[in-house]
Amino acid sequence: MRKIVLAIFLLGFTVAAHAQFGIRAGLNSANFSNSDFSSMTGFHVGGYYLVKTATDLVSVEPGIQYSGKGYSTTALGGGDVTEKLGYIDIPVLVRLSLIPSLNVFAGPQASVLVSRDYTIGNTNSTSLEPVRGYELGAVVGLGLKVAAGLNLQASYDLGLSSLNYFNTDVSNRVLKLSLGYTLGN
């Protein structure tokens, strides 16, 4: 029994020795799939936990962040329409280091709808009812370690499940440009 406890402790210590926390923020350009809408500019902010392997070739990065999504358009009868959706995104990324400062990454992402601000002309609605409360998706991207813990990344969020938006089959599409800082790097 002591050997099992010791093995679990050593495994946890090894993982913790190669793990680092970080923060990330940046700009979004979001839109819906299967639509003629214009993209909506928003932001994202959150944190991540980077777990490196012994070779630093592959790492796993679970994270959590707030992300603004949505679209804008012009209504048929005239007037501007904006749909601002706020999500908590929970990505689990696998990073592959191509060279020490450059990596590619991909992974699944779960998103939970936390806010909605729909405006058409002078009318406003914050009801979450017309939009499914969650979305399953994928993230792909490219990361660059700059210096002293700073990193840049470009990623694309691809919603894989329907939002059932006013009974229409659409999903989120988001281009993200981010600046991050890994603590203890």
Secondary structure, 3 states (H helix, E strand, C coil): CHHHHHHHHHHHHHHHHCEEEEEEEEEEEEEECCCCCEEEEEEEEEEEEEEECCCCCEEEEEEEEEEEEEEEEECCCCCEEEEEEEEEEEEEEEEEEEECCEEEEEEEEEEEEEEEEEEECCEEECCCCCCCCEEEEEEEEEEEEEECCEEEEEEEEEECCCCCECCECCCEEEEEEEEEEECCC
